[in-house]
Amino acid sequence: MPENTLLPLDADTIRTAYDSVLWAPRLPTGAELDTLKQQLQGHVQLLVPDVQDLAPRMRGEMRRLTVHVLVRAFQLLEEYADGTPACDAFDLATMARALLTLYQHPGPLGKPTGAEEIAEEIRRRLCGACREPIADGEPYERRTFDSDSSDGIHGYVHTELCVERPPLLAPVPPQGLCP
């Protein structure tokens, strides 16, 4: 994850990039779409450290929301770790918009508290099957989980079977023959 930069934040450029995805009648294709994704990824990478620095000074629901957004931002950036634009442009645009909004409108700020706990929560991985933390070095897989509220929620599961899972096929007892 990049360190905080001393570069000035150009909110208008970020807003233009995410608006070109969120409000476009059609997305570009091919190399143009990849370039747009890389630009949005750069905006997310630029905003994450600054929003993470603000989070300990936030209070209440803004703080909880910020931690939630930062967790997902780290997941999106992890998907880009190999350098290929694997993420959906809409996901990146939504994340850039959320981070910019939190950066520009953090709510009332107080004295920083709990920065270490926030950093730990942001980088923590929970298994979507057993809800237990996945320790550093423990094998895991990235998964997309079905959800009533979304096409899929991105998360992690232990590589080893961690909970009893129902069998995919259930045995059917023999049925009597019809006369």
MIKETOR-669895 format. One record per residue (C-alpha): residue number from 1; residue in three letters; x, y, z. Coordinates in steps of 0.05 Angstrom, whole numbers, plus 32768, in hexadecimal, padded with zeros to 4 digits. Example, Ala and Ser with C-alpha at 12.3 -4.5 7.8 and 13.67 -1.06 7.14 Angstrom:
# MIKETOR-669895
<node><pos>1</pos><code>ALA</code><x>80F6</x><y>7FA6</y><z>809C</z></node>
<node><pos>2</pos><code>SER</code><x>8111</x><y>7FEB</y><z>808F</z></node>
END
This chain:
# MIKETOR-669895
<node><pos>1</pos><code>MET</code><x>8000</x><y>8000</y><z>8000</z></node>
<node><pos>2</pos><code>PRO</code><x>801D</x><y>8044</y><z>7FEE</z></node>
<node><pos>3</pos><code>GLU</code><x>8032</x><y>8075</y><z>8023</z></node>
<node><pos>4</pos><code>ASN</code><x>800F</x><y>80B8</y><z>802A</z></node>
<node><pos>5</pos><code>THR</code><x>8026</x><y>80E7</y><z>7FF4</z></node>
<node><pos>6</pos><code>LEU</code><x>8032</x><y>8131</y><z>7FF7</z></node>
<node><pos>7</pos><code>LEU</code><x>8013</x><y>813A</y><z>7FB3</z></node>
<node><pos>8</pos><code>PRO</code><x>7FD6</x><y>8166</y><z>7FB2</z></node>
<node><pos>9</pos><code>LEU</code><x>7F95</x><y>8142</y><z>7FAA</z></node>
<node><pos>10</pos><code>ASP</code><x>7F70</x><y>8155</y><z>7F6A</z></node>
<node><pos>11</pos><code>ALA</code><x>7F28</x><y>8146</y><z>7F7D</z></node>
<node><pos>12</pos><code>ASP</code><x>7F0D</x><y>815E</y><z>7F3A</z></node>
<node><pos>13</pos><code>THR</code><x>7F38</x><y>812C</y><z>7F14</z></node>
<node><pos>14</pos><code>ILE</code><x>7F22</x><y>80F3</y><z>7F42</z></node>
<node><pos>15</pos><code>ARG</code><x>7ED9</x><y>8108</y><z>7F3C</z></node>
<node><pos>16</pos><code>THR</code><x>7EDE</x><y>810C</y><z>7EF0</z></node>
<node><pos>17</pos><code>ALA</code><x>7EFC</x><y>80C5</y><z>7EED</z></node>
<node><pos>18</pos><code>TYR</code><x>7EC7</x><y>80A4</y><z>7F18</z></node>
<node><pos>19</pos><code>ASP</code><x>7E8E</x><y>80CC</y><z>7EF8</z></node>
<node><pos>20</pos><code>SER</code><x>7EA5</x><y>80B2</y><z>7EB4</z></node>
<node><pos>21</pos><code>VAL</code><x>7E94</x><y>806C</y><z>7ECD</z></node>
<node><pos>22</pos><code>LEU</code><x>7E5A</x><y>8078</y><z>7EFC</z></node>
<node><pos>23</pos><code>TRP</code><x>7E32</x><y>80A5</y><z>7ECD</z></node>
<node><pos>24</pos><code>ALA</code><x>7E48</x><y>808B</y><z>7E89</z></node>
<node><pos>25</pos><code>PRO</code><x>7E13</x><y>806C</y><z>7E5C</z></node>
<node><pos>26</pos><code>ARG</code><x>7E48</x><y>803A</y><z>7E45</z></node>
<node><pos>27</pos><code>LEU</code><x>7E8D</x><y>802B</y><z>7E5D</z></node>
<node><pos>28</pos><code>PRO</code><x>7EC8</x><y>802C</y><z>7E2D</z></node>
<node><pos>29</pos><code>THR</code><x>7EE5</x><y>7FE9</y><z>7E1A</z></node>
<node><pos>30</pos><code>GLY</code><x>7F2A</x><y>7FCB</y><z>7E10</z></node>
<node><pos>31</pos><code>ALA</code><x>7F68</x><y>7FF5</y><z>7E1E</z></node>
<node><pos>32</pos><code>GLU</code><x>7F3F</x><y>8033</y><z>7E2D</z></node>
<node><pos>33</pos><code>LEU</code><x>7F1A</x><y>800E</y><z>7E65</z></node>
<node><pos>34</pos><code>ASP</code><x>7F5B</x><y>7FF3</y><z>7E81</z></node>
<node><pos>35</pos><code>THR</code><x>7F79</x><y>8039</y><z>7E82</z></node>
<node><pos>36</pos><code>LEU</code><x>7F3B</x><y>8053</y><z>7EA7</z></node>
<node><pos>37</pos><code>LYS</code><x>7F40</x><y>801A</y><z>7EDA</z></node>
<node><pos>38</pos><code>GLN</code><x>7F8A</x><y>8029</y><z>7EE5</z></node>
<node><pos>39</pos><code>GLN</code><x>7F79</x><y>8073</y><z>7EEF</z></node>
<node><pos>40</pos><code>LEU</code><x>7F43</x><y>8061</y><z>7F22</z></node>
<node><pos>41</pos><code>GLN</code><x>7F71</x><y>8031</y><z>7F45</z></node>
<node><pos>42</pos><code>GLY</code><x>7FA4</x><y>8069</y><z>7F4B</z></node>
<node><pos>43</pos><code>HIS</code><x>7F70</x><y>8097</y><z>7F6A</z></node>
<node><pos>44</pos><code>VAL</code><x>7F5D</x><y>8061</y><z>7F9C</z></node>
<node><pos>45</pos><code>GLN</code><x>7FA6</x><y>8055</y><z>7FAE</z></node>
<node><pos>46</pos><code>LEU</code><x>7FB0</x><y>80A0</y><z>7FB7</z></node>
<node><pos>47</pos><code>LEU</code><x>7F73</x><y>80A8</y><z>7FE4</z></node>
<node><pos>48</pos><code>VAL</code><x>7F7A</x><y>806A</y><z>8010</z></node>
<node><pos>49</pos><code>PRO</code><x>7FB5</x><y>8083</y><z>803B</z></node>
<node><pos>50</pos><code>ASP</code><x>7F96</x><y>80C7</y><z>8046</z></node>
<node><pos>51</pos><code>VAL</code><x>7F52</x><y>80AB</y><z>8059</z></node>
<node><pos>52</pos><code>GLN</code><x>7F75</x><y>8078</y><z>8086</z></node>
<node><pos>53</pos><code>ASP</code><x>7F98</x><y>80B1</y><z>80A9</z></node>
<node><pos>54</pos><code>LEU</code><x>7F56</x><y>80D5</y><z>80B4</z></node>
<node><pos>55</pos><code>ALA</code><x>7F31</x><y>8097</y><z>80CF</z></node>
<node><pos>56</pos><code>PRO</code><x>7F4D</x><y>809A</y><z>8116</z></node>
<node><pos>57</pos><code>ARG</code><x>7F34</x><y>80E2</y><z>811D</z></node>
<node><pos>58</pos><code>MET</code><x>7EEE</x><y>80D0</y><z>8104</z></node>
<node><pos>59</pos><code>ARG</code><x>7EB6</x><y>80C0</y><z>8134</z></node>
<node><pos>60</pos><code>GLY</code><x>7E78</x><y>8093</y><z>8135</z></node>
<node><pos>61</pos><code>GLU</code><x>7E59</x><y>807A</y><z>80F4</z></node>
<node><pos>62</pos><code>MET</code><x>7E8A</x><y>80A0</y><z>80C8</z></node>
<node><pos>63</pos><code>ARG</code><x>7EC3</x><y>807A</y><z>80E8</z></node>
<node><pos>64</pos><code>ARG</code><x>7EA0</x><y>8036</y><z>80E0</z></node>
<node><pos>65</pos><code>LEU</code><x>7E8F</x><y>8047</y><z>8098</z></node>
<node><pos>66</pos><code>THR</code><x>7ED6</x><y>805D</y><z>8089</z></node>
<node><pos>67</pos><code>VAL</code><x>7EF3</x><y>801C</y><z>80A4</z></node>
<node><pos>68</pos><code>HIS</code><x>7EC1</x><y>7FF4</y><z>807A</z></node>
<node><pos>69</pos><code>VAL</code><x>7ED5</x><y>801C</y><z>803B</z></node>
<node><pos>70</pos><code>LEU</code><x>7F1F</x><y>8014</y><z>8049</z></node>
<node><pos>71</pos><code>VAL</code><x>7F18</x><y>7FC9</y><z>8052</z></node>
<node><pos>72</pos><code>ARG</code><x>7EF8</x><y>7FC4</y><z>800D</z></node>
<node><pos>73</pos><code>ALA</code><x>7F2B</x><y>7FF4</y><z>7FEF</z></node>
<node><pos>74</pos><code>PHE</code><x>7F64</x><y>7FC7</y><z>8007</z></node>
<node><pos>75</pos><code>GLN</code><x>7F40</x><y>7F8B</y><z>7FE8</z></node>
<node><pos>76</pos><code>LEU</code><x>7F39</x><y>7FAF</y><z>7FA5</z></node>
<node><pos>77</pos><code>LEU</code><x>7F81</x><y>7FC4</y><z>7FA5</z></node>
<node><pos>78</pos><code>GLU</code><x>7F95</x><y>7F7D</y><z>7FB6</z></node>
<node><pos>79</pos><code>GLU</code><x>7F71</x><y>7F66</y><z>7F77</z></node>
<node><pos>80</pos><code>TYR</code><x>7F9E</x><y>7F95</y><z>7F51</z></node>
<node><pos>81</pos><code>ALA</code><x>7FDD</x><y>7F7C</y><z>7F73</z></node>
<node><pos>82</pos><code>ASP</code><x>7FF5</x><y>7F57</y><z>7F35</z></node>
<node><pos>83</pos><code>GLY</code><x>7FED</x><y>7F94</y><z>7F0A</z></node>
<node><pos>84</pos><code>THR</code><x>7FB2</x><y>7F7D</y><z>7EE0</z></node>
<node><pos>85</pos><code>PRO</code><x>7F71</x><y>7FA4</y><z>7EE2</z></node>
<node><pos>86</pos><code>ALA</code><x>7F47</x><y>7F6B</y><z>7EFC</z></node>
<node><pos>87</pos><code>CYS</code><x>7F15</x><y>7F96</y><z>7F22</z></node>
<node><pos>88</pos><code>ASP</code><x>7ED4</x><y>7FAF</y><z>7F07</z></node>
<node><pos>89</pos><code>ALA</code><x>7ED8</x><y>7FF9</y><z>7EF2</z></node>
<node><pos>90</pos><code>PHE</code><x>7E97</x><y>8006</y><z>7F17</z></node>
<node><pos>91</pos><code>ASP</code><x>7EB5</x><y>7FEA</y><z>7F58</z></node>
<node><pos>92</pos><code>LEU</code><x>7EF3</x><y>8017</y><z>7F51</z></node>
<node><pos>93</pos><code>ALA</code><x>7EC9</x><y>8054</y><z>7F40</z></node>
<node><pos>94</pos><code>THR</code><x>7E9B</x><y>8047</y><z>7F7C</z></node>
<node><pos>95</pos><code>MET</code><x>7ED7</x><y>803F</y><z>7FA9</z></node>
<node><pos>96</pos><code>ALA</code><x>7EF8</x><y>807F</y><z>7F8F</z></node>
<node><pos>97</pos><code>ARG</code><x>7EB8</x><y>80A5</y><z>7F9B</z></node>
<node><pos>98</pos><code>ALA</code><x>7EB0</x><y>8089</y><z>7FE2</z></node>
<node><pos>99</pos><code>LEU</code><x>7EF8</x><y>8099</y><z>7FF5</z></node>
<node><pos>100</pos><code>LEU</code><x>7EF6</x><y>80DF</y><z>7FD8</z></node>
<node><pos>101</pos><code>THR</code><x>7EB5</x><y>80ED</y><z>7FFD</z></node>
<node><pos>102</pos><code>LEU</code><x>7ED2</x><y>80D4</y><z>803F</z></node>
<node><pos>103</pos><code>TYR</code><x>7F11</x><y>80FD</y><z>8033</z></node>
<node><pos>104</pos><code>GLN</code><x>7EEC</x><y>813D</y><z>8024</z></node>
<node><pos>105</pos><code>HIS</code><x>7EB3</x><y>8134</y><z>8057</z></node>
<node><pos>106</pos><code>PRO</code><x>7ECE</x><y>810D</y><z>8092</z></node>
<node><pos>107</pos><code>GLY</code><x>7E9C</x><y>812A</y><z>80C4</z></node>
<node><pos>108</pos><code>PRO</code><x>7EB2</x><y>8146</y><z>8107</z></node>
<node><pos>109</pos><code>LEU</code><x>7EFA</x><y>8133</y><z>8115</z></node>
<node><pos>110</pos><code>GLY</code><x>7F16</x><y>8128</y><z>815A</z></node>
<node><pos>111</pos><code>LYS</code><x>7F56</x><y>8113</y><z>817A</z></node>
<node><pos>112</pos><code>PRO</code><x>7F72</x><y>80D4</y><z>8157</z></node>
<node><pos>113</pos><code>THR</code><x>7F61</x><y>8093</y><z>817B</z></node>
<node><pos>114</pos><code>GLY</code><x>7F69</x><y>804A</y><z>8169</z></node>
<node><pos>115</pos><code>ALA</code><x>7F94</x><y>8051</y><z>812B</z></node>
<node><pos>116</pos><code>GLU</code><x>7FB5</x><y>800D</y><z>8137</z></node>
<node><pos>117</pos><code>GLU</code><x>7F71</x><y>7FEB</y><z>813F</z></node>
<node><pos>118</pos><code>ILE</code><x>7F58</x><y>800A</y><z>80FF</z></node>
<node><pos>119</pos><code>ALA</code><x>7F97</x><y>7FF5</y><z>80D8</z></node>
<node><pos>120</pos><code>GLU</code><x>7F8F</x><y>7FAE</y><z>80F4</z></node>
<node><pos>121</pos><code>GLU</code><x>7F45</x><y>7FAB</y><z>80E1</z></node>
<node><pos>122</pos><code>ILE</code><x>7F53</x><y>7FC4</y><z>809A</z></node>
<node><pos>123</pos><code>ARG</code><x>7F87</x><y>7F8F</y><z>808C</z></node>
<node><pos>124</pos><code>ARG</code><x>7F64</x><y>7F56</y><z>80B1</z></node>
<node><pos>125</pos><code>ARG</code><x>7F46</x><y>7F1D</y><z>8088</z></node>
<node><pos>126</pos><code>LEU</code><x>7F09</x><y>7EF8</y><z>80A2</z></node>
<node><pos>127</pos><code>CYS</code><x>7EF3</x><y>7EB5</y><z>8086</z></node>
<node><pos>128</pos><code>GLY</code><x>7EAF</x><y>7EBB</y><z>8065</z></node>
<node><pos>129</pos><code>ALA</code><x>7E9E</x><y>7E74</y><z>8079</z></node>
<node><pos>130</pos><code>CYS</code><x>7EB1</x><y>7E70</y><z>80C3</z></node>
<node><pos>131</pos><code>ARG</code><x>7EB8</x><y>7EBB</y><z>80D2</z></node>
<node><pos>132</pos><code>GLU</code><x>7EFC</x><y>7EAE</y><z>80F4</z></node>
<node><pos>133</pos><code>PRO</code><x>7F39</x><y>7ED9</y><z>80E3</z></node>
<node><pos>134</pos><code>ILE</code><x>7F6A</x><y>7EBE</y><z>80B0</z></node>
<node><pos>135</pos><code>ALA</code><x>7FAF</x><y>7EC3</y><z>80CF</z></node>
<node><pos>136</pos><code>ASP</code><x>7FEB</x><y>7EDE</y><z>80AA</z></node>
<node><pos>137</pos><code>GLY</code><x>800A</x><y>7EA6</y><z>8081</z></node>
<node><pos>138</pos><code>GLU</code><x>7FCC</x><y>7E7A</y><z>8086</z></node>
<node><pos>139</pos><code>PRO</code><x>7FB4</x><y>7E63</y><z>8041</z></node>
<node><pos>140</pos><code>TYR</code><x>7F74</x><y>7E84</y><z>8028</z></node>
<node><pos>141</pos><code>GLU</code><x>7F4C</x><y>7E8E</y><z>7FE9</z></node>
<node><pos>142</pos><code>ARG</code><x>7F28</x><y>7ECB</y><z>7FCE</z></node>
<node><pos>143</pos><code>ARG</code><x>7EDF</x><y>7EBE</y><z>7FC2</z></node>
<node><pos>144</pos><code>THR</code><x>7EA1</x><y>7EE2</y><z>7FAB</z></node>
<node><pos>145</pos><code>PHE</code><x>7E66</x><y>7ED2</y><z>7FD8</z></node>
<node><pos>146</pos><code>ASP</code><x>7E1D</x><y>7ED5</y><z>7FC2</z></node>
<node><pos>147</pos><code>SER</code><x>7DF5</x><y>7F0A</y><z>7FE3</z></node>
<node><pos>148</pos><code>ASP</code><x>7DAD</x><y>7F22</y><z>7FE2</z></node>
<node><pos>149</pos><code>SER</code><x>7DC4</x><y>7F69</y><z>7FDE</z></node>
<node><pos>150</pos><code>SER</code><x>7DFA</x><y>7F63</y><z>7FA9</z></node>
<node><pos>151</pos><code>ASP</code><x>7E14</x><y>7F3A</y><z>7F6F</z></node>
<node><pos>152</pos><code>GLY</code><x>7E4A</x><y>7F23</y><z>7F9D</z></node>
<node><pos>153</pos><code>ILE</code><x>7E72</x><y>7F36</y><z>7FDA</z></node>
<node><pos>154</pos><code>HIS</code><x>7EBE</x><y>7F2D</y><z>7FD4</z></node>
<node><pos>155</pos><code>GLY</code><x>7EE0</x><y>7F0B</y><z>800E</z></node>
<node><pos>156</pos><code>TYR</code><x>7F0D</x><y>7ED3</y><z>8024</z></node>
<node><pos>157</pos><code>VAL</code><x>7F07</x><y>7E8B</y><z>803C</z></node>
<node><pos>158</pos><code>HIS</code><x>7F38</x><y>7E5B</y><z>805B</z></node>
<node><pos>159</pos><code>THR</code><x>7F57</x><y>7E2D</y><z>8028</z></node>
<node><pos>160</pos><code>GLU</code><x>7F4E</x><y>7DF2</y><z>8058</z></node>
<node><pos>161</pos><code>LEU</code><x>7F07</x><y>7DDE</y><z>8068</z></node>
<node><pos>162</pos><code>CYS</code><x>7EF6</x><y>7E06</y><z>80A7</z></node>
<node><pos>163</pos><code>VAL</code><x>7EAB</x><y>7DF8</y><z>80B0</z></node>
<node><pos>164</pos><code>GLU</code><x>7E7D</x><y>7DBF</y><z>80A0</z></node>
<node><pos>165</pos><code>ARG</code><x>7E5E</x><y>7DCE</y><z>805D</z></node>
<node><pos>166</pos><code>PRO</code><x>7E1F</x><y>7DAB</y><z>8046</z></node>
<node><pos>167</pos><code>PRO</code><x>7E2A</x><y>7D7A</y><z>800D</z></node>
<node><pos>168</pos><code>LEU</code><x>7E19</x><y>7D93</y><z>7FC8</z></node>
<node><pos>169</pos><code>LEU</code><x>7DF0</x><y>7D55</y><z>7FBA</z></node>
<node><pos>170</pos><code>ALA</code><x>7DC2</x><y>7D34</y><z>7FEC</z></node>
<node><pos>171</pos><code>PRO</code><x>7DB4</x><y>7CE9</y><z>7FE6</z></node>
<node><pos>172</pos><code>VAL</code><x>7D6C</x><y>7CD9</y><z>7FD3</z></node>
<node><pos>173</pos><code>PRO</code><x>7D4E</x><y>7C9A</y><z>7FF1</z></node>
<node><pos>174</pos><code>PRO</code><x>7D35</x><y>7C67</y><z>7FBF</z></node>
<node><pos>175</pos><code>GLN</code><x>7CED</x><y>7C73</y><z>7FAB</z></node>
<node><pos>176</pos><code>GLY</code><x>7CB9</x><y>7C3E</y><z>7FA1</z></node>
<node><pos>177</pos><code>LEU</code><x>7CA4</x><y>7C2F</y><z>7F5A</z></node>
<node><pos>178</pos><code>CYS</code><x>7C62</x><y>7C49</y><z>7F43</z></node>
<node><pos>179</pos><code>PRO</code><x>7C2E</x><y>7C13</y><z>7F32</z></node>
END
